[in-house]
Amino acid sequence: MLKPDRLFSDGMVLQQGQVVSVWGLADPGAPVAVTMQGQTAHATADAQGRWQALCGPFAASFGEEMTITAPGQQCTLRDVQVGEVWLAGGQSNMEFHMRYDADFPQEKETCQNPALRFFDYPEVSYPGQIEEADYGKHYGFWRQSTPESLERFSAVGYYFAKELQQRYKVPVGVIGCNWGGTPAAAWMSPAAIRAGGGQVWLDEYAAATRKLDLDAYNARFAANPQSYQTDLLGSPINDWMMQGCTAAQLVQKLRELGIDLAKIDPAAAAPPMGPKHFCRPGGLYESMVKAVAPYGIRGVIWYQGESDGDTHPETYETLFPALIADWRRLWGRELPFLFVQLAPFERWMQCTGERYGIVRTAQQHAADTVPGTALAVTTDVGMQYDIHPKKKQPLGRRLALLAENKVYGEKDVVCEAPALTGLTAADGALTLTFAHAGAGLYLAPAAPDGTPFAPGVFSGVQVWQNGAALDAAALTARAAGNTVTLCGPAIRAGAPTRVEIAQTPWCQVNLYNSAGIPARPGCRTAND
């Protein structure tokens, strides 16, 4: 019984330049040999038949074969690539498929690229679920980028990988390990949750399970091990939600089909909270993250936090760094961790953006204080009435710029968002100074979605003097070098002044640096 893990299959991408782990099952006590690029690594299966071999490092290459042997048995993996491998983690905005992306029709025409590959790990929430259900249609195998396969790729992951592949001319693989609607606590060990100040998540889970009828609960899963996917995510309703219909349009579609609104409420469609729930604290860490680790990866791209913005956002500032540390312990190295900031939005379905600023601030704090991390800013791509921005290309590109500078050492690549660092007031004018301007700041005439901005207006900014709000739309803005000047007759020198950028639930920022990265959320005061 020689069987490599599902991650090790035809078409896989291995990380170049690192010792990589290869593992699987064999007869207990059997010696196992793994051979590729003229190197052979050895391992011995333990009493449960598990084995793990340390292989490489391997040089970047295309079309290799890996041979795995045990006494009387051989497994040959073909079309193996060696290049750059990243894990794409998070919730629905990372899972968000290319078929929902605004640029999918054009991208589909030019996406053919055998050097760009994806593997989506099955969405399993408890031990044994992967054996109980058939995930083979969409999960658990390596796919090349083709017009036929592109529609189910993570849009953020695809655009990120495309940028890297074009720049470095080596194979790029992305492993999807994500699930829509999940809080950070689901992706962490219980010990890390406690260490990260998330005890409230554990307490609420314990309270919920005390009231649970376990026999009925387990019977429901036994009848349909993929209940959440088939009840909600497998329906046309999910397509409509991802494509950006309004709540009113969705209600109308439901009426046309005679569908009860409760059937699309995630709380109604998902099983009750319990030991098999996909959002339970520590659940996806055990069933998905530990199943992927320690596959050789360069780093992690992460897009998550919406579920934390709805529930206990105050814990995210300490919980998210603990998650990063938890994953680094699991892989045994200081993995680069590049993440996307939550985009502005006002409301969507039962969600509002009122408390998402707490999570954005926590994300920025992590990027500023946790080594080996960086933040892709989204202040220009949000949608007022949709939690899922439909243009993911800017986000994938910004993550790639961060990787090029901070992971691959290209220090001349401008990758950070403009950050407000200074504020001075004179009669009739405010001068705002920014870090990370690159070759110079500019005010864009339109948002990425085509929404036009009024000429000479700094969109997304709020200004107060003497405690009174000024009409920012009436202030004339001019960007040059690393400064923005706001001019208006109401501005007074010496008056207590406060300037805020992207501090409301919904806004669209139009100030960019030379790399096309918008200003990050921030605030500054003068003359307090």
C-alpha positions in Angstrom: 0.0 0.0 0.0 2.2 2.9 -1.3 0.2 6.1 -1.5 1.6 9.6 -1.5 -0.6 12.3 0.0 -3.1 13.9 -2.4 -0.9 17.0 -2.6 1.8 15.0 -4.3 0.2 14.1 -7.7 0.7 14.6 -11.4 1.1 18.2 -12.3 2.2 19.4 -8.9 4.5 22.4 -8.2 7.3 22.1 -5.7 9.1 25.0 -4.1 12.5 25.7 -5.6 15.7 26.2 -3.5 14.3 24.6 -0.3 14.3 21.2 1.4 10.8 20.1 0.9 8.7 17.4 2.6 7.0 14.6 0.7 4.8 12.3 2.7 2.1 9.6 2.4 1.2 6.1 3.5 2.9 2.7 3.1 3.0 -0.7 4.8 4.1 -0.2 8.4 7.9 -0.4 8.7 8.4 -0.3 4.9 11.4 1.7 3.6 10.4 4.4 1.1 12.6 6.2 -1.4 11.8 9.4 -3.3 13.8 10.2 -6.3 13.9 13.4 -8.5 16.5 15.5 -10.3 19.1 12.7 -9.6 18.6 13.0 -5.8 17.1 10.2 -3.6 15.7 10.8 -0.1 14.8 8.0 2.2 12.1 7.4 4.9 10.6 4.6 6.9 6.9 4.1 7.5 5.9 4.2 11.1 3.5 1.8 12.9 0.5 3.5 11.4 2.1 3.4 7.9 2.9 7.2 7.8 6.1 8.3 6.2 7.8 11.6 5.4 10.9 12.2 3.3 13.0 15.4 3.2 13.9 16.0 -0.4 15.9 18.5 -2.4 16.6 21.4 -2.6 15.5 21.2 -6.3 16.3 23.7 -9.1 13.5 25.4 -11.0 12.4 23.2 -13.8 9.5 22.1 -16.0 8.2 18.6 -16.7 10.1 16.5 -14.1 9.2 13.0 -12.9 9.2 12.0 -9.3 9.5 8.3 -8.5 8.4 7.0 -5.1 9.3 3.3 -4.3 8.7 0.8 -1.5 9.5 -2.9 -1.6 7.6 -4.3 -4.6 5.8 -1.0 -5.2 6.4 2.1 -7.3 4.5 5.3 -7.9 5.6 7.7 -10.6 4.4 11.4 -10.6 4.6 13.1 -13.9 4.6 16.7 -15.2 6.1 17.9 -11.9 7.2 21.5 -11.9 9.6 23.3 -9.6 9.3 27.0 -9.0 7.5 29.2 -6.5 4.6 28.0 -4.3 2.3 30.1 -2.2 -0.6 29.2 0.0 -3.8 31.3 -0.4 -5.7 31.4 2.9 -8.7 33.1 4.3 -12.4 33.3 3.6 -14.8 34.2 0.7 -12.8 37.1 -0.8 -9.8 34.7 -1.2 -12.0 31.8 -2.2 -13.8 34.1 -4.7 -13.6 32.4 -8.1 -12.5 34.0 -11.3 -15.9 33.3 -12.8 -17.2 36.1 -10.6 -14.4 38.5 -11.3 -15.2 41.7 -13.4 -12.3 40.9 -15.8 -13.0 37.2 -16.2 -14.2 37.4 -19.9 -11.1 39.1 -21.1 -8.7 37.1 -18.8 -10.2 33.8 -20.0 -9.0 34.6 -23.6 -5.3 34.9 -22.6 -5.0 32.7 -19.5 -3.5 29.6 -21.1 -0.3 29.0 -19.1 1.0 25.5 -18.2 3.5 27.2 -15.8 0.7 28.5 -13.6 -1.1 25.9 -11.5 -3.6 25.6 -8.6 -4.5 23.1 -6.0 -7.6 23.7 -3.9 -7.6 21.6 -0.7 -11.0 20.1 0.0 -13.2 22.1 2.4 -13.4 19.6 5.3 -14.3 20.6 8.8 -13.7 17.5 10.9 -11.6 14.3 10.8 -12.8 11.7 8.4 -15.1 14.0 6.3 -12.7 13.8 3.4 -13.3 10.1 3.2 -17.1 10.4 3.6 -17.8 12.6 0.6 -16.7 13.0 -3.0 -14.6 16.2 -3.4 -13.0 15.1 -6.7 -14.9 17.4 -9.1 -13.4 20.6 -7.8 -10.9 19.8 -5.0 -7.8 17.8 -4.3 -5.9 17.9 -7.6 -3.5 20.1 -9.5 -4.8 22.1 -12.4 -3.1 24.2 -15.1 -4.3 27.6 -16.0 -6.6 27.1 -19.0 -9.8 28.7 -20.3 -11.7 25.6 -19.1 -10.2 25.6 -15.6 -9.8 29.3 -14.9 -13.3 29.9 -13.7 -12.7 28.1 -10.4 -9.4 29.6 -9.5 -9.1 32.0 -6.6 -9.2 35.4 -8.4 -6.8 37.0 -6.0 -4.5 33.9 -6.1 -4.6 33.9 -9.9 -3.7 37.5 -10.4 -0.9 37.2 -7.8 0.5 34.1 -9.4 0.3 35.5 -12.9 2.3 38.5 -11.9 5.0 36.4 -10.3 5.2 33.9 -13.2 5.5 36.7 -15.8 8.2 38.4 -13.7 10.4 35.4 -12.7 9.7 33.0 -15.6 9.5 29.9 -13.4 6.5 27.7 -12.6 4.2 29.2 -9.9 1.8 27.1 -7.9 -1.0 28.2 -5.5 -2.5 26.0 -2.9 -6.0 27.2 -1.9 -6.7 26.6 1.8 -9.7 28.8 2.4 -13.4 28.8 3.2 -16.0 31.5 3.0 -17.6 32.8 6.1 -14.9 31.7 8.5 -13.4 33.7 11.4 -9.7 33.7 12.2 -10.3 31.5 15.2 -11.3 28.6 12.9 -7.8 28.7 11.4 -5.9 28.6 14.7 -5.1 26.0 17.3 -7.0 26.5 20.6 -3.7 27.2 22.4 -3.0 30.1 19.9 -6.5 31.4 20.3 -6.0 31.6 24.1 -2.6 33.2 23.7 -4.1 35.7 21.2 -6.7 37.0 23.6 -9.5 35.0 21.9 -10.9 33.2 24.9 -14.4 34.6 24.1 -14.5 32.4 20.9 -13.7 29.3 22.9 -16.2 30.2 25.7 -19.0 30.8 23.2 -18.3 27.5 21.4 -18.3 25.6 24.8 -21.7 27.2 25.6 -23.2 26.3 22.3 -22.1 22.7 22.4 -23.4 22.2 25.9 -26.9 22.6 24.5 -26.3 20.3 21.5 -28.1 17.0 20.8 -25.1 15.1 19.6 -27.0 12.1 18.2 -29.2 14.3 16.0 -26.2 16.5 15.1 -24.1 13.5 13.9 -27.0 12.0 12.1 -27.4 15.1 10.0 -23.8 15.0 9.0 -24.0 11.3 8.3 -26.9 11.9 5.9 -25.1 14.7 4.0 -21.4 15.2 4.9 -21.2 18.2 2.6 -24.4 19.8 3.9 -23.1 23.4 3.9 -21.7 23.3 0.4 -24.8 21.7 -1.1 -27.4 23.6 0.9 -25.9 27.0 0.2 -22.7 27.2 -1.8 -23.8 24.8 -4.4 -27.0 26.7 -5.3 -27.7 29.4 -7.9 -28.2 31.8 -5.0 -24.5 31.8 -4.3 -23.8 32.8 -7.9 -26.2 35.7 -7.6 -24.7 36.9 -4.4 -21.1 36.7 -5.7 -22.1 38.4 -8.9 -23.2 41.4 -6.9 -27.0 41.6 -7.1 -28.6 43.9 -4.5 -30.7 42.6 -1.7 -33.9 43.7 -3.4 -32.8 41.9 -6.6 -32.1 38.8 -4.6 -35.5 38.8 -2.9 -37.1 39.1 -6.3 -35.2 36.2 -7.7 -36.2 34.1 -4.7 -39.8 35.0 -5.1 -39.6 33.9 -8.8 -38.3 30.5 -7.8 -40.6 30.1 -4.7 -37.5 29.9 -2.4 -37.7 30.8 1.3 -35.2 33.5 2.3 -34.2 31.3 5.3 -32.7 28.8 2.8 -30.0 31.3 1.8 -29.3 32.5 5.3 -25.9 31.0 6.2 -27.0 30.5 9.8 -30.0 28.6 8.5 -28.3 26.6 5.8 -25.2 25.7 7.9 -25.5 23.0 10.6 -25.6 24.2 14.3 -22.4 25.1 16.0 -20.7 21.9 17.2 -17.8 19.6 16.8 -18.2 19.3 13.0 -19.0 23.0 12.2 -16.7 24.7 9.8 -16.5 27.9 11.9 -15.7 26.2 15.3 -12.6 27.5 16.9 -9.6 25.4 15.8 -11.6 23.3 13.4 -10.1 24.2 10.1 -6.6 24.4 11.6 -7.0 20.7 12.5 -8.7 19.5 9.3 -7.2 21.7 6.6 -4.1 23.7 7.7 -2.4 20.7 9.4 -3.2 18.6 6.4 -1.3 21.0 4.1 1.6 21.7 6.4 4.5 21.2 6.0 4.2 21.3 2.2 7.1 23.4 0.9 5.8 27.0 0.2 7.5 30.3 -0.2 4.9 32.1 1.9 1.2 32.8 2.6 -1.2 35.3 1.0 -4.2 35.9 3.2 -7.6 37.7 2.7 -9.8 37.3 5.8 -11.4 39.3 8.6 -14.9 40.0 7.4 -16.4 37.4 9.8 -14.4 39.0 12.6 -15.7 42.4 11.7 -19.2 41.0 12.4 -18.3 39.2 15.7 -15.7 40.3 18.3 -13.7 42.7 16.1 -11.9 43.9 19.2 -10.0 40.6 19.5 -8.5 40.8 16.0 -5.6 43.0 16.9 -4.1 40.2 19.1 -5.7 37.2 17.5 -4.3 37.8 14.0 -0.6 38.0 15.0 -1.2 34.8 17.0 -2.5 33.1 13.9 0.6 34.1 12.0 2.8 32.8 14.8 0.8 29.6 14.9 1.2 28.9 11.2 4.9 29.7 11.4 5.3 27.2 14.2 3.5 24.6 12.1 5.8 25.1 9.1 8.9 25.5 11.3 10.0 28.7 9.7 9.2 32.4 9.6 6.9 32.2 6.6 6.3 35.5 4.8 2.7 36.5 5.4 1.2 39.0 3.0 -2.4 40.0 3.6 -5.2 42.1 2.1 -6.9 44.8 4.1 -10.7 44.7 4.3 -12.2 46.9 1.6 -14.7 49.7 2.4 -18.4 48.9 2.1 -21.6 50.1 3.7 -23.9 47.1 3.9 -24.5 43.7 2.2 -27.2 41.2 3.2 -27.2 41.1 7.0 -23.7 42.7 7.2 -22.7 46.3 7.7 -19.3 47.9 7.5 -19.7 49.8 10.8 -17.1 47.8 12.8 -14.8 46.8 9.9 -12.6 49.8 10.7 -11.5 48.0 13.9 -10.3 45.1 11.8 -8.6 47.3 9.3 -6.7 49.1 12.1 -5.7 45.7 13.5 -4.5 44.5 10.1 -2.4 47.7 9.7 -1.0 47.2 13.2 0.1 43.6 12.3 1.8 44.8 9.2 3.6 47.5 11.2 4.7 45.3 14.1 5.0 41.7 13.0 8.2 41.0 11.1 7.9 39.3 7.7 4.4 40.6 7.1 3.0 43.2 4.7 -0.4 44.7 3.8 -2.2 45.2 0.5 -4.5 48.3 0.8 -8.0 48.2 -0.7 -9.3 51.8 -0.1 -10.2 52.2 -3.8 -11.8 48.8 -4.8 -14.6 48.4 -2.3 -18.3 48.3 -3.3 -20.9 50.2 -1.4 -23.5 47.4 -1.3 -21.3 44.3 -1.7 -18.8 42.7 0.7 -17.1 41.0 -2.3 -15.2 43.5 -4.5 -15.5 42.3 -8.1 -12.2 43.6 -9.4 -9.5 41.4 -7.8 -6.7 42.2 -10.3 -5.5 45.2 -8.3 -5.3 43.2 -5.2 -3.4 40.3 -6.7 -1.0 42.8 -8.3 -0.4 44.6 -5.0 0.3 41.4 -3.2 2.8 40.5 -6.0 4.5 43.9 -5.6 4.9 43.2 -1.8 6.3 39.8 -2.6 8.8 41.2 -5.1 10.1 43.8 -2.7 9.9 42.0 0.7 10.3 38.4 -0.2 12.3 38.3 -3.4 14.5 41.3 -2.4 13.7 43.7 -5.2 14.1 46.8 -3.1 13.5 49.2 -6.0 9.9 48.0 -6.4 7.4 50.4 -4.9 5.0 48.2 -2.9 3.7 50.1 0.1 0.6 52.3 0.2 1.0 56.1 0.7 0.8 56.7 4.5 -0.2 60.1 6.0 2.8 61.2 8.1 2.5 65.0 8.4 0.0 67.8 8.5 0.5 71.6 8.5 -2.2 74.4 8.4 -1.9 77.9 6.8 -4.6 80.4 6.0 -6.4 78.9 3.1 -4.4 75.7 2.8 -3.6 72.4 4.5 -0.4 70.5 3.5 -0.5 66.7 3.9 2.8 64.8 3.8 3.0 61.1 2.9 5.5 58.3 3.1 5.8 55.8 0.3 5.0 58.2 -2.5 7.3 56.5 -4.9 8.1 58.8 -7.9 5.2 61.0 -6.9 1.5 61.1 -5.8 -1.4 61.7 -8.1 -5.2 62.0 -7.9 -7.0 59.6 -10.2 -9.9 60.8 -12.3 -11.8 57.5 -11.7 -12.0 54.5 -9.5 -10.9 51.0 -10.7 -14.6 50.2 -11.3 -14.9 53.3 -13.6 -16.7 55.6 -11.0 -15.6 59.1 -11.9 -14.3 61.6 -9.3 -14.9 65.3 -9.4 -11.8 67.1 -10.8 -9.5 68.4 -8.1 -11.1 66.5 -5.2 -9.3 64.2 -2.8 -11.9 61.5 -2.4 -12.1 59.6 0.9 -10.7 62.4 3.1 -12.4 64.2 6.0 -11.2 67.4 7.5 -12.1 69.1 10.8 -11.0 72.5 12.2 -12.0 73.8 15.6 -14.1 70.6 16.0 -16.3 71.4 13.0 -16.3 69.3 9.8 -15.3 71.1 6.6 -16.8 70.2 3.3 -14.0 68.1 1.8 -15.7 68.1 -1.6 -15.4 71.9 -1.6 -11.6 71.8 -1.0 -9.4 72.0 -4.0 -6.7 69.2 -3.9 -3.4 69.2 -5.7 -0.9 66.3 -5.5 2.8 66.8 -6.2 5.8 64.7 -5.0 5.0 63.4 -1.6 2.4 66.1 -0.6 -1.2 66.9 -1.1 -2.4 70.5 -0.7 -6.0 71.1 0.2 -7.1 74.7 -0.4 -10.3 76.5 0.7 -11.2 79.8 2.3 -12.4 78.2 5.5 -9.0 76.8 6.4 -7.2 78.8 9.2 -3.6 78.7 10.3 -3.2 77.7 14.0 -6.6 76.2 14.3 -6.8 72.7 15.8 -7.0 70.4 12.8 -7.7 66.8 12.1 -7.5 65.0 8.8 -8.8 61.4 8.3 -8.4 59.1 5.3 -10.7 56.2 4.7 -12.2 56.2 8.2 -15.8 55.8 7.2 -17.4 52.4 6.4 -17.8 53.3 2.8 -15.5 55.5 0.7 -13.3 55.4 -2.4 -9.9 56.9 -2.2 -8.4 58.4 -5.3 -4.9 59.3 -4.1 -2.2 57.0 -5.5 1.6 56.7 -5.6 3.5 56.0 -8.7 2.9 52.2 -8.4 -0.8 52.7 -8.5 -1.4 51.9 -4.9 -4.0 54.0 -3.0 -3.5 55.8 0.2 -4.0 53.6 3.3 -6.4 54.5 6.1 -5.0 57.0 8.5 -5.4 60.2 10.5 -3.3 63.2 11.6 -3.8 66.2 13.8 -2.1 69.6 14.1 -2.3 72.5 16.5 -4.0 70.3 19.2 
